[in-house]
Amino acid sequence: MINLPIIITTRLMLRPLSKKDAKSIFRYAQLPNVGPSAGWNPHHTMQDTYEFIEYALNKRKLNQPGVWVIEEKASNEVIGTIEIHSFEGYKGEIGFVLHPDYWNKGYMTEASEAVMVYAFEELLMSRLAYCHFLDNYASRRVREKLGFKVEGIKRRGFKHANGKVLDEIVSSFTKDDYFEEETRFNTVKEKITIIK
């Protein structure tokens, strides 16, 4: 089983998700503009959030790295989650959600770059994918900032929790891309601490 580390960045702490995070996660998971853009329905009750946490924690039993909560250091507030899912050792996919109050502040780019360092230097991955729906412009902006390269559209490739089957933009960042941007990621590494 992979021991998910704590990752500390300039403004954030990424730490393994736990059951005690339920109330904080429910605060944003119930909002109508959060879950649907990531493929899941808004949480209507705390039970929905508890079930999500149980599902996320069980991923560890399947040798998946697991889910980090994103905690803002200044306020100690949990503002989102981030993970490497569909992990197969040499490849996986990054996914995340963020409370809308914290959009457009660079938090997701900061968290994702730290996870990319972990993916390529600690897990020794060869490929990190990133997929989002065609109309998810916020995710597109994050993708562009992170430098993921668009590979195409997976037509009717995702079944949303609401039952609709949607197209997805598929992009990737490879080990070669990572080491080609050595200067950028050396700067990221100077700003983060990984606690195993």
Buried (B, 14 or more C-beta within 10 A) or exposed (E): EEEBBBBBBEBBBBBBBEEEBBEBBBBBBBBEEBBBBBBBBBBEEBEBBBEBBEEBBEBBEEEBBBBBBBBBEEEEBBBBBBBBBEBEEEBBBBBBBBBBEBBEEEBBBBBBBBBBBBBBBBBEBBBBBBBBBEEBEBBBBBBEEBBBEEEEEEEEEBEBEEEEEBBBBBBBBBBEBBEEBEEEBEEBBEBBEBEE
